[in-house]
Amino acid sequence: MFKIKKFPNAFTILLGLIAFFALLTHILSAGQYERVFNEALGRDVPIPGSYHQIEASPQGVLDTLMAPISGFYDPATNIVGAMDVSLFVLMVGGFLGIITKTGAIDAGITRIMIRLKGREIMMIPILMTLFALGGTSYGMAEETLAFYGLLIPIFIAAGFDALVAVAVIFVGSGIGTLGSTINPFGNVIASNAGGVDFLDGFGLRLGILVIALIIGCAYVIRYAKMIQKDPSRSLIADINKANADHFLSNRNDSDLDIALTLKQKIVLALFAATFIIMIYGVSTLGWWMAEMSTLFIVMGIICGIVGRLSEDDLINSFVAGAADLIGVALIVGVARGIVVVMEAGNITDTILFYAEGLVADKSSVLFINAVYWIEMLLAFVVSSTSGLAVMSMPILAPLADFANTGRELVVTAFVCGIGTVLFVTPTYGVLMGGLAIGRVPYITWLKFIGPLVAFFVVLNTIMLSLGASVLG
């Protein structure tokens, strides 16, 4: 019997989609909408009912092969494409590399845990909030893998199990993704692809973040108290002893007595200030990718100097941080290759025309919830937040114009959709890596996280419906 050993890589999926849409240019009729400038939106929008067929422009083999490159920069039209976004991603990665090298984040979390000794249950809401802030602000994901080895022994020593530590880290950062507010890899890229300011819809996403975080913390605390009182009720009770032997055998409490130095405190303050400046620059000064990239370069250098990094350490940590996100930067351009093929083949508006028929005469509430479910389904296949954003937003965001719904709400539906699915999808390396480090079986994780994910689905449906009712 044929058995699939693993899901395809995100790059494989996106390249396959480029080929698929290139094939569609030979099958679907080419067409265009008439467009009119919308002063409120500041852009041209399609006029419902104005679709008409035009001369076909099927994409050949060479066009298809060049699509990923044209996704970054199209020399034929001098359109920059995803190049500015990709460079921005690399600059953020370099900035995070420098922050990590200073040790400020690790030391900050360690000091919090030391001060809470004897009140370890309080570590759960505090750490989950910190991880959620990382997720909502800069898309903290792969960076969390470094924390499992640090936190799991502490939680086990406090009378919890490894599942609690994994949940604190992954659920915390995952809620941040679910309620992304200024996440450059989530709603910033999605808003850019959808043609809206990334601060549009901020209030609704903040509401989702706060509610999800409160319920998420309560859910993990409830489980932690239950197994602290009765260890036999742990979902991994059969391997708890083995986990304790594995994680505590070489633990030395003196290793955790790390002082948070003045320079590290300043670095943490600069770290927070960077995102505050970014918000101000975009909302007030008209900044975009170039200015934001410059901000992260400058603040990274300043943090490195304050953190007393040597010239080599500063540069090498920046390069290493950027290298960690090279895959994200590349996937942004490759994913945009799908749009290149569709636009060159003049089938984007044709697909939009078919979708218009599906949402015609539909309420904005039904429309936005349909988008939410579509994004969840797509996220099972493409677990890259930035890749799915640039792949789906150019198609789904314009549909909002037909459904009398703000495009920023479509961005929120995207964030909620992929944020929900990343809690359970086996194609997500951060999830599977965290479970592997914590020695938590995937099936056990599904049993633990299932009820919480169900709540998130209900929460998102209610919030999106409320948003559509107000904006529709």
C-alpha positions as CSV (number, residue, x, y, z in Angstrom):
1,M,0.0,0.0,0.0
2,F,1.4,3.5,-1.0
3,K,2.3,5.5,2.1
4,I,3.3,9.2,2.2
5,K,6.4,9.4,4.4
6,K,6.4,13.2,4.7
7,F,4.7,16.3,3.5
8,P,6.4,18.2,0.7
9,N,8.6,21.1,1.6
10,A,7.0,24.6,1.3
11,F,9.3,25.4,-1.6
12,T,8.2,22.3,-3.4
13,I,4.6,23.2,-2.9
14,L,5.1,26.7,-4.1
15,L,7.0,25.7,-7.2
16,G,4.3,23.2,-7.9
17,L,1.7,25.9,-7.6
18,I,3.6,28.1,-10.1
19,A,3.6,25.2,-12.6
20,F,-0.1,24.6,-11.9
21,F,-1.1,28.2,-12.5
22,A,1.1,28.4,-15.6
23,L,-1.0,25.4,-16.9
24,L,-4.2,27.3,-16.0
25,T,-3.1,30.1,-18.3
26,H,-3.5,27.6,-21.1
27,I,-7.0,26.5,-19.9
28,L,-8.8,29.5,-18.4
29,S,-9.9,32.4,-20.5
30,A,-7.8,35.6,-20.1
31,G,-9.8,38.5,-18.8
32,Q,-9.8,41.8,-17.0
33,Y,-11.9,44.0,-14.8
34,E,-12.3,47.7,-15.5
35,R,-10.9,49.6,-12.5
36,V,-11.5,52.9,-10.9
37,F,-9.4,54.8,-8.4
38,N,-10.8,54.6,-4.8
39,E,-9.9,57.7,-2.9
40,A,-10.7,56.1,0.5
41,L,-8.4,53.1,-0.2
42,G,-5.9,55.1,-2.3
43,R,-5.7,52.5,-5.1
44,D,-7.5,51.2,-8.2
45,V,-10.2,48.7,-7.4
46,P,-12.1,46.4,-9.8
47,I,-15.6,47.4,-10.7
48,P,-18.1,44.5,-10.1
49,G,-19.7,43.3,-13.2
50,S,-17.1,44.9,-15.5
51,Y,-15.2,41.7,-16.3
52,H,-14.5,41.0,-20.0
53,Q,-12.4,38.6,-21.9
54,I,-9.1,39.7,-23.6
55,E,-6.5,38.0,-25.8
56,A,-5.0,35.0,-24.2
57,S,-1.4,35.1,-23.0
58,P,-0.4,31.5,-22.0
59,Q,2.8,31.1,-20.1
60,G,5.5,28.9,-21.6
61,V,8.2,26.8,-20.0
62,L,10.7,29.6,-19.9
63,D,8.1,32.0,-18.4
64,T,7.3,29.4,-15.7
65,L,11.0,28.8,-14.9
66,M,11.7,32.6,-14.6
67,A,8.6,33.2,-12.4
68,P,10.4,32.8,-9.1
69,I,13.1,35.2,-10.2
70,S,10.6,37.7,-11.5
71,G,8.9,37.4,-8.1
72,F,11.8,39.3,-6.7
73,Y,12.4,41.7,-9.6
74,D,11.0,41.7,-13.1
75,P,13.6,43.2,-15.5
76,A,11.0,43.5,-18.2
77,T,8.8,45.9,-16.3
78,N,11.3,47.2,-13.7
79,I,8.8,46.1,-11.0
80,V,10.6,45.5,-7.7
81,G,8.2,42.7,-6.6
82,A,9.2,41.0,-3.3
83,M,12.8,42.2,-3.2
84,D,12.1,44.9,-0.6
85,V,10.1,42.6,1.6
86,S,12.8,39.9,1.4
87,L,15.5,42.4,2.3
88,F,13.4,43.6,5.2
89,V,13.1,40.0,6.5
90,L,16.9,39.6,6.4
91,M,17.4,42.8,8.3
92,V,15.0,41.7,11.0
93,G,16.9,38.4,11.2
94,G,20.2,40.2,11.6
95,F,18.7,42.4,14.3
96,L,17.4,39.4,16.2
97,G,20.8,37.6,15.8
98,I,22.5,40.5,17.6
99,I,19.9,40.7,20.4
100,T,20.3,37.0,21.0
101,K,24.1,37.3,21.0
102,T,23.9,39.8,23.9
103,G,22.2,37.2,26.0
104,A,19.6,39.8,27.2
105,I,16.5,37.8,26.5
106,D,17.9,34.6,28.1
107,A,19.1,36.4,31.1
108,G,15.8,38.3,31.5
109,I,13.7,35.1,31.5
110,T,16.1,33.4,33.9
111,R,15.9,36.2,36.4
112,I,12.2,36.1,36.3
113,M,12.2,32.4,37.1
114,I,14.6,32.8,40.0
115,R,12.4,35.4,41.6
116,L,9.4,33.2,41.3
117,K,10.9,30.3,43.1
118,G,8.2,28.7,45.3
119,R,5.6,30.4,43.2
120,E,6.4,28.5,40.0
121,I,2.8,28.4,38.9
122,M,3.2,32.2,38.2
123,M,5.8,31.4,35.6
124,I,3.1,30.1,33.3
125,P,1.2,33.4,32.7
126,I,4.3,35.5,32.8
127,L,6.3,33.4,30.3
128,M,3.3,32.8,28.1
129,T,2.7,36.6,27.9
130,L,6.4,37.2,27.1
131,F,6.3,34.6,24.3
132,A,3.0,35.9,23.0
133,L,4.5,39.4,22.9
134,G,7.4,38.0,20.9
135,G,4.9,36.2,18.5
136,T,2.7,39.2,18.0
137,S,5.5,41.7,17.6
138,Y,8.2,40.0,15.5
139,G,6.8,36.5,14.7
140,M,8.8,34.6,17.3
141,A,8.8,31.0,16.1
142,E,12.1,29.3,15.4
143,E,13.7,31.4,18.1
144,T,11.6,29.5,20.7
145,L,13.5,26.3,20.1
146,A,16.4,27.6,22.2
147,F,14.2,27.9,25.3
148,Y,13.0,24.3,25.6
149,G,16.3,23.1,27.0
150,L,16.3,25.9,29.5
151,L,12.7,25.7,30.7
152,I,11.8,22.0,30.6
153,P,14.2,21.1,33.5
154,I,12.8,24.0,35.6
155,F,9.2,23.0,35.1
156,I,9.9,19.3,35.8
157,A,11.8,20.2,39.0
158,A,8.8,22.4,40.0
159,G,6.5,19.3,39.9
160,F,5.1,19.8,36.4
161,D,5.7,17.6,33.4
162,A,7.5,18.4,30.1
163,L,4.2,19.0,28.4
164,V,3.6,22.0,30.6
165,A,6.9,23.6,29.5
166,V,6.2,22.8,25.8
167,A,2.7,24.3,26.1
168,V,4.0,27.5,27.8
169,I,6.5,28.1,25.0
170,F,4.6,26.9,22.0
171,V,1.0,28.0,23.0
172,G,2.4,31.3,24.2
173,S,4.2,32.2,20.9
174,G,1.4,30.6,18.9
175,I,-1.2,32.9,20.5
176,G,1.1,35.7,19.5
177,T,0.9,34.5,15.9
178,L,-2.9,34.0,16.1
179,G,-3.2,37.6,17.3
180,S,-0.5,39.2,15.3
181,T,-0.5,42.9,15.6
182,I,2.8,44.2,14.1
183,N,4.4,40.8,13.1
184,P,6.5,41.6,10.1
185,F,6.3,38.0,8.8
186,G,2.5,37.8,9.3
187,N,0.2,40.8,9.0
188,V,2.9,43.2,7.7
189,I,3.6,41.0,4.6
190,A,-0.1,40.0,4.3
191,S,-1.2,43.7,4.4
192,N,1.5,44.6,1.9
193,A,0.2,41.8,-0.4
194,G,-3.4,42.9,0.2
195,G,-2.7,46.5,-0.5
196,V,-3.5,47.9,3.0
197,D,-1.6,49.5,5.8
198,F,-0.5,46.8,8.3
199,L,-2.0,48.9,11.2
200,D,-5.4,48.7,9.7
201,G,-7.4,46.2,11.8
202,F,-5.0,46.5,14.7
203,G,-7.7,46.9,17.3
204,L,-9.6,43.7,16.3
205,R,-6.4,41.6,16.2
206,L,-5.4,43.0,19.6
207,G,-8.7,42.0,21.0
208,I,-8.2,38.4,19.7
209,L,-4.7,38.4,21.2
210,V,-5.8,39.4,24.6
211,I,-8.8,37.1,24.8
212,A,-6.8,34.1,23.4
213,L,-4.0,34.8,25.8
214,I,-6.2,34.9,28.9
215,I,-8.0,31.7,28.0
216,G,-4.7,30.0,26.9
217,C,-3.0,30.8,30.2
218,A,-6.0,29.6,32.1
219,Y,-6.1,26.3,30.1
220,V,-2.4,25.6,30.7
221,I,-2.6,26.6,34.4
222,R,-5.5,24.3,34.9
223,Y,-3.6,21.3,33.5
224,A,-0.4,22.2,35.4
225,K,-2.3,22.4,38.8
226,M,-4.0,19.2,38.1
227,I,-0.8,17.2,37.5
228,Q,1.0,19.0,40.3
229,K,-1.7,17.7,42.7
230,D,-1.9,14.3,41.1
231,P,1.0,13.3,38.8
232,S,-0.8,10.2,37.6
233,R,-3.2,12.4,35.6
234,S,-0.4,13.7,33.4
235,L,-0.9,12.9,29.7
236,I,2.6,11.6,29.6
237,A,2.7,9.9,33.0
238,D,4.2,6.8,31.5
239,I,7.4,8.7,30.5
240,N,7.6,11.3,33.2
241,K,10.3,9.4,35.2
242,A,12.4,8.9,32.0
243,N,12.0,12.6,31.2
244,A,13.0,13.6,34.7
245,D,16.1,11.4,34.5
246,H,16.9,12.8,31.1
247,F,16.4,16.5,31.8
248,L,17.5,16.7,35.4
249,S,20.6,14.4,35.4
250,N,23.0,17.2,34.5
251,R,21.2,20.2,35.9
252,N,23.0,22.5,38.3
253,D,20.9,25.2,40.0
254,S,24.0,27.5,40.2
255,D,24.0,27.6,36.4
256,L,20.7,29.5,36.5
257,D,22.0,32.3,38.7
258,I,22.6,34.6,35.9
259,A,22.5,38.3,36.7
260,L,20.7,40.7,34.4
261,T,23.4,43.3,33.8
262,L,22.7,47.0,33.2
263,K,23.8,46.6,29.6
264,Q,21.3,43.8,29.1
265,K,18.5,45.9,30.6
266,I,19.4,48.7,28.2
267,V,19.4,46.2,25.3
268,L,15.9,44.9,26.3
269,A,14.7,48.5,26.4
270,L,16.2,49.3,23.0
271,F,14.6,46.0,21.7
272,A,11.1,47.2,22.7
273,A,11.8,50.8,21.5
274,T,12.6,49.5,18.0
275,F,9.1,48.2,17.5
276,I,7.6,51.3,19.0
277,I,9.6,53.5,16.6
278,M,8.6,51.2,13.7
279,I,4.9,51.7,14.5
280,Y,5.4,55.5,14.7
281,G,7.4,55.6,11.5
282,V,4.8,53.7,9.5
283,S,1.7,55.3,11.0
284,T,3.0,58.9,11.1
285,L,6.0,59.4,8.9
286,G,5.0,57.2,6.0
287,W,7.8,54.7,6.4
288,W,7.7,51.4,4.5
289,M,10.1,48.5,3.8
290,A,13.3,50.6,3.1
291,E,12.9,52.8,6.2
292,M,12.0,49.8,8.4
293,S,15.0,47.8,7.2
294,T,17.2,50.7,7.9
295,L,15.7,51.0,11.4
296,F,16.5,47.4,12.2
297,I,20.1,47.7,10.9
298,V,20.7,50.8,13.0
299,M,19.1,49.5,16.1
300,G,20.9,46.2,15.8
301,I,24.3,48.0,15.7
302,I,23.3,50.2,18.7
303,C,22.2,47.1,20.7
304,G,25.5,45.3,19.7
305,I,27.5,48.3,20.9
306,V,25.5,48.6,24.2
307,G,25.9,44.8,24.7
308,R,29.7,45.2,24.4
309,L,29.9,42.9,21.4
310,S,33.2,42.9,19.6
311,E,33.3,44.0,15.9
312,D,33.5,40.4,14.8
313,D,30.8,39.2,17.1
314,L,28.4,42.0,16.1
315,I,28.9,41.4,12.4
316,N,28.9,37.6,12.6
317,S,25.8,37.5,14.8
318,F,24.0,39.8,12.3
319,V,25.0,37.7,9.4
320,A,24.0,34.5,11.3
321,G,20.7,36.0,12.2
322,A,20.0,37.0,8.6
323,A,21.1,33.5,7.5
324,D,18.5,31.9,9.8
325,L,15.8,33.7,7.9
326,I,17.1,33.3,4.4
327,G,14.5,30.6,3.8
328,V,11.8,33.0,4.7
329,A,13.3,35.7,2.5
330,L,13.5,33.4,-0.5
331,I,10.0,31.9,0.0
332,V,8.5,35.4,-0.2
333,G,9.9,35.9,-3.7
334,V,9.2,32.4,-4.9
335,A,5.6,32.6,-3.6
336,R,5.2,35.9,-5.5
337,G,6.2,34.0,-8.6
338,I,2.6,32.6,-8.5
339,V,1.2,36.1,-8.9
340,V,3.7,36.8,-11.7
341,V,2.5,33.9,-13.7
342,M,-1.2,34.7,-13.1
343,E,-0.9,38.3,-14.0
344,A,1.3,37.7,-17.0
345,G,-1.3,35.1,-18.2
346,N,-4.2,37.5,-17.4
347,I,-6.0,34.9,-15.3
348,T,-5.9,36.7,-12.0
349,D,-9.1,38.6,-12.8
350,T,-10.6,35.5,-14.3
351,I,-10.2,33.7,-11.0
352,L,-11.5,36.8,-9.3
353,F,-14.5,36.7,-11.5
354,Y,-15.4,33.1,-10.5
355,A,-14.9,34.0,-6.9
356,E,-17.0,37.0,-7.3
357,G,-19.9,34.7,-8.3
358,L,-19.4,32.8,-5.1
359,V,-19.6,35.8,-2.8
360,A,-22.2,37.7,-4.8
361,D,-25.2,38.5,-2.7
362,K,-23.5,36.9,0.3
363,S,-23.3,38.8,3.6
364,S,-20.0,40.2,4.7
365,V,-20.2,37.8,7.8
366,L,-20.5,34.7,5.6
367,F,-17.7,36.0,3.3
368,I,-15.1,36.7,6.0
369,N,-15.7,33.3,7.7
370,A,-15.3,31.6,4.3
371,V,-12.0,33.3,4.0
372,Y,-11.0,32.2,7.5
373,W,-11.7,28.5,6.6
374,I,-10.0,28.8,3.3
375,E,-6.8,30.1,5.0
376,M,-7.0,27.3,7.5
377,L,-7.1,24.7,4.8
378,L,-4.3,26.3,2.9
379,A,-2.2,26.5,6.0
380,F,-2.2,22.7,6.3
381,V,-0.3,22.6,3.0
382,V,1.8,25.8,3.3
383,S,2.9,26.3,6.9
384,S,5.1,29.3,6.0
385,T,3.3,32.4,7.3
386,S,5.0,34.7,4.8
387,G,4.7,32.3,2.0
388,L,1.0,31.8,2.5
389,A,0.5,35.5,2.9
390,V,1.9,36.5,-0.5
391,M,0.3,33.5,-2.1
392,S,-3.2,34.0,-0.9
393,M,-3.7,37.7,-0.2
394,P,-3.5,39.0,-3.8
395,I,-6.4,36.7,-4.6
396,L,-8.5,36.9,-1.5
397,A,-8.0,40.5,-0.5
398,P,-9.6,42.0,-3.7
399,L,-12.7,39.8,-3.0
400,A,-13.4,42.0,-0.1
401,D,-14.2,44.8,-2.5
402,F,-17.1,42.7,-3.9
403,A,-18.3,41.6,-0.5
404,N,-18.4,45.2,0.9
405,T,-15.8,44.2,3.5
406,G,-12.6,46.0,4.4
407,R,-9.4,44.3,3.1
408,E,-7.9,44.6,6.5
409,L,-10.5,42.1,7.8
410,V,-9.3,39.6,5.2
411,V,-5.8,40.1,6.6
412,T,-7.1,39.4,10.0
413,A,-8.9,36.3,8.7
414,F,-5.5,35.1,7.2
415,V,-3.7,35.7,10.5
416,C,-6.4,33.9,12.5
417,G,-6.5,31.0,9.9
418,I,-2.8,30.2,9.8
419,G,-2.5,30.9,13.5
420,T,-5.1,28.3,14.3
421,V,-3.7,25.6,12.2
422,L,-0.1,26.0,13.3
423,F,-1.0,24.6,16.6
424,V,-1.7,21.2,15.1
425,T,-0.1,20.9,11.6
426,P,2.6,18.2,11.3
427,T,4.2,20.2,8.5
428,Y,5.3,22.9,10.9
429,G,8.9,22.3,11.8
430,V,8.8,24.5,14.9
431,L,5.9,22.5,16.4
432,M,7.5,19.1,15.6
433,G,10.9,20.3,16.8
434,G,9.6,21.5,20.1
435,L,7.7,18.3,20.7
436,A,10.8,16.3,19.9
437,I,13.0,18.3,22.3
438,G,10.3,17.9,25.0
439,R,9.9,14.2,24.2
440,V,6.1,14.7,23.9
441,P,4.4,12.4,21.4
442,Y,2.5,14.2,18.6
443,I,-0.7,12.3,19.3
444,T,-0.5,13.3,23.0
445,W,-0.1,16.9,21.9
446,L,-3.2,16.7,19.8
447,K,-5.2,15.3,22.7
448,F,-3.9,18.2,24.9
449,I,-4.3,21.1,22.5
450,G,-7.5,19.9,20.8
451,P,-10.0,21.6,23.1
452,L,-8.1,24.9,23.1
453,V,-7.9,24.9,19.3
454,A,-11.6,24.4,19.2
455,F,-12.1,27.4,21.4
456,F,-9.8,29.5,19.1
457,V,-12.0,28.5,16.1
458,V,-15.1,29.7,17.9
459,L,-13.4,32.9,19.1
460,N,-12.1,33.8,15.7
461,T,-15.5,33.1,14.1
462,I,-17.2,35.4,16.6
463,M,-14.6,38.2,16.3
464,L,-14.4,38.1,12.5
465,S,-18.2,38.2,12.4
466,L,-18.4,41.2,14.7
467,G,-15.7,42.9,12.6
468,A,-17.7,42.2,9.4
469,S,-20.9,43.5,11.0
470,V,-19.2,46.8,12.0
471,L,-17.1,47.2,8.8
472,G,-19.5,45.6,6.3
